[in-house]
Structure formats: structure tokens, C-alpha cells
Amino acid sequence: MALFKLGKVVATPAALQQCMDHGIEPISLLERHAGGDWGNLSAEDVAENVHSVQHDLRIFSTYHIGSEKVWVITEADRSSTCLLLPSEY
């Protein structure tokens, strides 16, 4: 069950390629992100996401896929969510 709306979902070609190269469906990352499984975050960052869900702030997830990370970021106004690599930020 989603904790928040994703808004318009966009992804960079590199993030999509990283997922495809490792047999990961990007939708699965979006489902994890929206459901509160924020991947490889510190306890402090998880607490920040919990606060962000409750107070309509930006929500950030990071997932290790192969030797790379894929970030998923939902904007504070819930207008959009983006999948991207850290190097593309």
C-alpha cells in the first residue's frame, strides 16, 4: 500500500539501463519507495523519510543495483518522482 502519491514518474535512460542490465523492473523500485521500503538508507535517513511523508517534504530512496545505486526521489509537492543515478543529480 502506497504511503504517498508519486505524481508524474520520470526516469533517466541510465537508471533504466542499470535496472534492465540487472533484471530489475523499475516499477518494483517505485512500489518499494511508495510503500516505505527506502532501500539502503541509514536509520537517520529513514527517520527523515518518515517525517517527510507526514509533513509533505521530499522523499528519497536509494537501491543498490549491481555496482551502482539508483536513486528514487519524490518531490515535496508530490508532483513527480524521478529514478536516476547519483552521478546524474
C-alpha positions as CSV (number, residue, x, y, z in Angstrom):
1,M,0.0,0.0,0.0
2,A,1.4,3.4,-1.0
3,L,2.1,5.9,1.7
4,F,2.1,8.8,-0.7
5,K,1.4,9.7,-4.3
6,L,4.2,9.6,-6.8
7,G,2.9,12.2,-9.2
8,K,4.4,12.1,-12.7
9,V,7.1,9.4,-12.9
10,V,10.2,10.0,-14.9
11,A,13.5,8.1,-15.2
12,T,16.8,8.8,-16.8
13,P,18.0,6.5,-19.6
14,A,21.0,5.5,-17.5
15,A,18.8,4.5,-14.5
16,L,16.5,2.4,-16.7
17,Q,19.6,0.8,-18.3
18,Q,21.0,-0.1,-14.9
19,C,17.7,-1.8,-14.0
20,M,17.5,-3.6,-17.3
21,D,21.1,-4.8,-17.1
22,H,20.3,-6.5,-13.7
23,G,16.8,-7.8,-14.4
24,I,15.1,-5.2,-12.2
25,E,11.7,-3.8,-13.2
26,P,11.8,-0.1,-12.4
27,I,8.1,-0.4,-11.2
28,S,9.4,-2.6,-8.4
29,L,11.6,0.2,-7.1
30,L,8.7,2.6,-7.3
31,E,6.5,0.2,-5.4
32,R,9.1,-0.2,-2.7
33,H,9.7,3.6,-2.5
34,A,6.0,4.4,-2.2
35,G,5.4,1.6,0.3
36,G,8.1,2.8,2.7
37,D,10.9,0.4,1.8
38,W,13.5,3.1,1.1
39,G,16.4,0.7,0.4
40,N,19.9,1.2,1.6
41,L,19.4,4.2,3.9
42,S,20.8,4.9,7.4
43,A,18.5,4.9,10.3
44,E,18.7,8.7,10.4
45,D,17.7,8.9,6.7
46,V,14.8,6.5,7.3
47,A,13.6,8.7,10.1
48,E,13.8,11.7,7.9
49,N,11.7,10.0,5.2
50,V,9.1,9.1,7.9
51,H,9.0,12.8,8.9
52,S,8.9,13.8,5.2
53,V,5.8,11.6,4.5
54,Q,4.0,13.1,7.4
55,H,4.9,16.7,6.6
56,D,4.8,16.7,2.7
57,L,8.6,17.0,2.3
58,R,10.9,15.4,-0.3
59,I,11.3,11.6,0.0
60,F,14.5,9.9,-1.0
61,S,15.3,6.2,-1.6
62,T,18.5,4.5,-2.7
63,Y,18.7,1.0,-4.1
64,H,22.0,-0.9,-4.8
65,I,21.7,-2.5,-8.3
66,G,24.9,-4.2,-9.3
67,S,27.8,-2.0,-8.6
68,E,25.7,1.2,-8.9
69,K,23.0,2.9,-6.9
70,V,19.7,4.0,-8.3
71,W,18.0,6.9,-6.5
72,V,14.3,7.5,-6.4
73,I,13.2,11.0,-5.4
74,T,9.6,12.2,-4.9
75,E,9.2,16.0,-4.7
76,A,7.7,17.6,-1.7
77,D,4.5,18.6,-3.6
78,R,4.1,15.0,-4.8
79,S,4.0,16.3,-8.4
80,S,6.8,14.0,-9.6
81,T,9.1,11.1,-8.8
82,C,12.4,10.5,-10.6
83,L,14.6,7.5,-10.9
84,L,18.2,8.4,-11.6
85,L,21.8,7.6,-10.9
86,P,23.7,9.6,-8.2
87,S,26.0,10.9,-10.9
88,E,23.1,12.5,-12.7
89,Y,21.9,14.5,-9.8
